[in-house]
Amino acid sequence: MANNQKMRTESDLLGSVELPADVLYGVQTLRGIENFRISKFHLNEYPLFIKGLAITKLGAAEANHKLGLLTDEKFNAIAQACREIMDGKHHDAFPVDMIQGGAGTTTNMNANEVIANRANEIAGSKLCHPNDDINMSQSSNDTFPTAMHIAAVIAIEDKVIPAIDLLVSTFKKLEAENEGIVKSGRTHLQDATPITFSQEISGWRSSLEKDKKLLEIALPELK
């Protein structure tokens, strides 16, 4: 760390720590980095999960605003910060290890601190507190699995199902192109009854189509 780097001081029940002045995370995230050096996998490598966290926090802020627990000024700043993260910004501010003690508390606090600090930058003042405002009426036991479910829905709807549809379309084309071409079937690593190559391809296609239906059945429960 360069000697001329600007620093800021943050405190918790364990004492005070020095942080680079320009990072969006805070003391709880730093404690997590120090205490949970377990794997080589870090939160900033999983953009869909970070997006799920931001969506969760935005939803909580909207509910708290409607209940009159967040002022318009706080809500607007928090909402903008969440939407920036949803758009892929500030993901480098999520450095915690993915393997942690507890119920994802370090991840939850990392998100709270990043959103609070970015909201304060937007507002131009110390407007939002990570616990009191961003984490209002929430628990890591809820936010962490909710973010996982949201990330899974996004992945299934935006990536997996379109990929299945593309592959099914390709198999249908290959079925038509290979209609009538006869080959030996294979079972238990031995030759079996003759089948057409198009029949074999149709089996691959049918398997994918059934998997897509199972994913579509799972989506409402994930949501």
Summary of the structure (lengths in Angstrom):
residues: 223
radius of gyration: 24.5
end to end distance: 43.8
largest distance: 76.9
contacts: 664
relative contact order: 0.11
helix: 62%
strand: 12%
